[in-house]
């Protein structure tokens, strides 16, 4: 499948998913959309990281360490002679370990907003605690008026 790319306020392409990494300024946060069967663009522009096939094509497959026959006890026969090991098959789609690029500014703004809300909640809590203390003392005064203690010695 080929993809259109939106970079530098222009729509470029379409490009094969393997060719996207060669584009200047292309990253996993770049906006792309798949090519339609008729060769045009769809209206579903998303970040490149939202398409698993693009993510897999852009992420290099990790090199698997090769275990030699002498290192693996499973490769020995009953008599102790070595046997050959079949090569493992590669998965159809390589698992991706690449993460989308972090965007610190929106996160910082959200943290600032949450911090302000938390400070406001702390102020409200302290005001409510003061009101609760005054209510408790008023209840204690009412109890003393309604249920006076009998004098001692009677």
C-alpha positions as CSV (number, residue, x, y, z in Angstrom):
1,X,0.0,0.0,0.0
2,X,1.2,3.5,-0.7
3,X,0.7,6.6,1.5
4,X,0.3,10.3,1.0
5,X,2.4,12.5,3.3
6,X,1.7,15.9,4.7
7,X,4.9,17.8,5.3
8,X,5.9,21.5,5.2
9,X,2.2,22.4,4.5
10,X,2.3,20.3,1.3
11,X,0.8,16.9,0.3
12,X,3.5,14.7,-1.2
13,X,3.5,11.2,-2.6
14,X,2.2,8.7,-2.7
15,X,5.1,6.7,-1.3
16,X,5.6,3.0,-0.5
17,X,5.8,2.5,3.3
18,X,9.4,1.4,3.1
19,X,10.4,4.7,1.4
20,X,8.8,6.9,4.1
21,X,11.8,6.8,6.4
22,X,14.0,8.2,3.6
23,X,12.0,11.4,3.4
24,X,13.5,14.5,5.1
25,X,11.7,15.6,8.3
26,X,9.6,12.4,8.3
27,X,8.8,11.0,11.7
28,X,6.3,8.7,13.4
29,X,4.2,11.9,14.2
30,X,4.0,12.9,10.5
31,X,0.5,12.9,9.1
32,X,-0.1,10.3,6.4
33,X,-3.2,8.8,4.6
34,X,-3.5,5.7,2.6
35,X,-3.9,5.8,-1.2
36,X,-7.3,4.8,-2.5
37,X,-7.6,2.0,-5.1
38,X,-8.4,4.7,-7.7
39,X,-5.1,6.4,-6.8
40,X,-6.4,9.4,-4.8
41,X,-6.3,10.4,-1.2
42,X,-8.8,9.3,1.5
43,X,-9.9,11.8,4.2
44,X,-8.4,9.7,7.0
45,X,-5.2,11.6,7.9
46,X,-3.5,10.1,10.9
47,X,0.0,10.0,12.4
48,X,2.3,7.5,10.9
49,X,2.5,5.6,14.2
50,X,-1.3,4.9,13.9
51,X,-0.7,2.5,11.0
52,X,0.9,-0.8,12.2
53,X,2.2,-1.7,8.8
54,X,4.0,1.7,8.5
55,X,5.3,1.3,12.1
56,X,6.6,-2.1,11.3
57,X,8.3,-1.0,8.1
58,X,10.0,2.0,9.8
59,X,11.2,0.0,12.9
60,X,14.3,-2.1,12.3
61,X,13.9,-5.7,13.2
62,X,16.1,-6.6,16.2
63,X,18.9,-9.0,15.4
64,X,18.3,-12.4,17.0
65,X,21.3,-14.0,18.7
66,X,22.2,-17.4,17.1
67,X,22.6,-20.2,19.6
68,X,25.1,-22.8,18.4
69,X,24.4,-26.5,18.5
70,X,27.0,-27.0,21.2
71,X,25.3,-24.4,23.5
72,X,21.8,-25.9,23.3
73,X,21.1,-29.2,25.2
74,X,18.0,-29.6,23.1
75,X,20.1,-30.2,20.0
76,X,21.8,-33.3,21.3
77,X,20.6,-36.7,20.3
78,X,20.3,-39.6,22.8
79,X,23.8,-40.7,21.9
80,X,25.2,-37.2,22.5
81,X,25.9,-36.3,18.9
82,X,24.9,-32.9,17.6
83,X,22.0,-32.4,15.3
84,X,21.2,-29.4,13.1
85,X,18.7,-26.8,14.2
86,X,16.1,-25.5,11.8
87,X,16.1,-21.8,11.2
88,X,13.3,-19.9,12.9
89,X,10.7,-18.4,10.6
90,X,10.4,-14.6,10.7
91,X,6.9,-13.3,11.8
92,X,4.8,-11.9,9.0
93,X,4.9,-8.5,10.8
94,X,7.8,-7.7,12.9
95,X,6.8,-6.5,16.4
96,X,7.5,-2.9,16.9
97,X,9.4,-1.5,19.8
98,X,9.5,2.1,18.5
99,X,7.4,4.5,20.4
100,X,5.8,7.6,18.9
101,X,7.7,10.8,19.5
102,X,6.8,12.5,22.8
103,X,5.3,15.9,22.6
104,X,6.3,17.6,25.9
105,X,4.4,20.9,25.4
106,X,0.8,19.6,25.5
107,X,1.8,17.3,28.4
108,X,3.3,20.2,30.4
109,X,0.2,22.3,29.8
110,X,-2.0,19.5,31.0
111,X,0.2,19.0,34.1
112,X,0.0,22.8,34.8
113,X,-3.8,22.7,34.6
114,X,-3.9,19.6,36.8
115,X,-1.6,21.3,39.3
116,X,-3.9,24.4,39.4
117,X,-6.9,22.2,39.9
118,X,-5.2,20.3,42.7
119,X,-4.2,23.6,44.4
120,X,-7.8,24.8,44.2
121,X,-9.1,21.5,45.6
122,X,-6.6,21.9,48.6
123,X,-7.9,25.4,49.3
124,X,-11.5,24.1,49.2
125,X,-10.6,21.3,51.5
126,X,-9.0,23.6,54.1
127,X,-12.1,25.9,54.0
128,X,-14.4,23.0,54.4
129,X,-12.3,21.7,57.4
130,X,-12.7,25.1,59.1
131,X,-16.4,25.1,58.5
132,X,-16.6,21.6,59.9
133,X,-14.8,22.7,63.0
134,X,-17.2,25.6,63.6
135,X,-20.2,23.2,63.0
136,X,-18.8,20.7,65.5
137,X,-18.3,23.5,68.1
138,X,-21.9,24.8,67.5
139,X,-23.3,21.2,67.9
140,X,-21.3,20.9,71.2
141,X,-22.8,24.2,72.4
142,X,-26.3,23.2,71.5
143,X,-25.9,19.9,73.3
144,X,-24.7,21.8,76.4
145,X,-27.8,24.0,76.3
146,X,-30.3,21.2,75.6
147,X,-28.8,18.6,77.9
148,X,-27.2,20.4,80.8
149,X,-25.1,18.3,83.1
150,X,-26.7,17.7,86.5
151,X,-25.0,19.5,89.4
152,X,-22.6,17.3,91.3
153,X,-23.5,16.1,94.7
154,X,-27.2,15.6,94.2
